[in-house]
Each structure stands twice: as structure tokens, then as C-alpha cells.
Amino acid sequence: MKLFNIHDTESFYKAVDSCTGPVLVTSSDGRTEDFRHNELLRGILENAATDGVISSIELRLSRPEDVNRMISFMAGFYTSPMMEKKSA
């Protein structure tokens, strides 16, 4: 799944961290790593971002519910699991 123009990086990271399966990204040197809770990769991504906007990132998700979570995030409908519990 390729995502473009991510302006709200904090919400993006929360959505990624709430995924139940691995959220894989491939670095420029060809290594594949889990992006969940990975501060090193996030720092590299933030440094490459222009004006705080992530222009694009490609994620590999193995679980359908995680794909739905990221689609909801990009559509503006994502709420973190913590918010879902509070509203229930």
C-alpha cells in the first residue's frame, strides 16, 4: 500500500502502532523492517519530509484489519483504539 502526502504524522504513527500485524517498509538499502514503534526509521523519515509532510511511503501489511485501519486513516475516518474504547 502506497500512501501520499501525509500531513498529520502523529496520527499516522498512532495508526501504524495500532496495527496488530507487522507494518513493513523497505529502506533505500533494501532492508525490510517493521515500522511499528521504530523510532530510528521514523527519525529518518522525518528528516526526509518536506515541511513536516511525508510525501510518500510504501507499507506492506499482512492483516486485512490493518489495511482497513490505514485506509480509514487516509480517508480521515481513523480513530485510535483508545478513542474507540472511550466512546463505547
N, C-alpha and C positions, 0 to 999 in steps of 0.2 A: 504494500500500500504506500503510495507516494503522497505526501502532504505538502502543501504550498502555503506560503505567506502566513506563518503562524505569528500573530501579534501578541497574544496572551501566553507567554512562555510558562508562567507559573501554573495556569490551569492545564496547559499541555502536559507539564511534568506530573501533575496530580493525576491526570487521566492515564498516563503511561504507568505510573506507580500503582494504580489501582487494578491494572491488568492481572489476571490470575495465571497466565502463561508467560513464557519468555517474549520479550519485545526486542527482536534482534535488529541491529544495524550493522552495516559493513563499513569499516573505516577505509580511508583512502589507501592504506597499505594492504587491504584485502582481509584483515581480521574481522571476524564476526563476533559481536559481543552483545550481551543483554543490556538494554538501555535503562531498565528499571533501576532506580536508586543509584545510578552510576554517575557520581559527581565529576569524575575525570572527563568522561565523554560529554557531559553537559557543559563543562567549562570550555572544552574545545569548540563545541557548537556555539556557545555564547560569543566566543572570540571571533568566530566566523560570521556571526549575524551582523546585519547592517541596521543600525538604529534600533537594535533590540528585536528585529524581526527575523525569524528563521525563514529564509526564502524557500527552502525545500529540504525534505528529509524522507528517506525511504525506510519504512519499517516492515519487518516480516513478523506477522502474528499467526500463531498456530490455533488459537481458540476462537470460534465464531463469536462468542460473547465479547471478546476483546476487540474484534473487528467492529462489532456494533458500537462498542464504547467509543472507539476512535472516530467512527462516522458521526456519532452523536456530538462529539467534541467539535468536529469541523463544521457541523450544521448549527452549532450554537445551542444545542439542547443538552449538553453533558452536565450532569450533577455528580459530584463525588459520592462514593458510598456513604461517607459520614453525613452528607446533606440529606441523602435518601432516608437514613435512619431517623434523623431529627424530624423530618416532615411526616413520617409514618405514624 
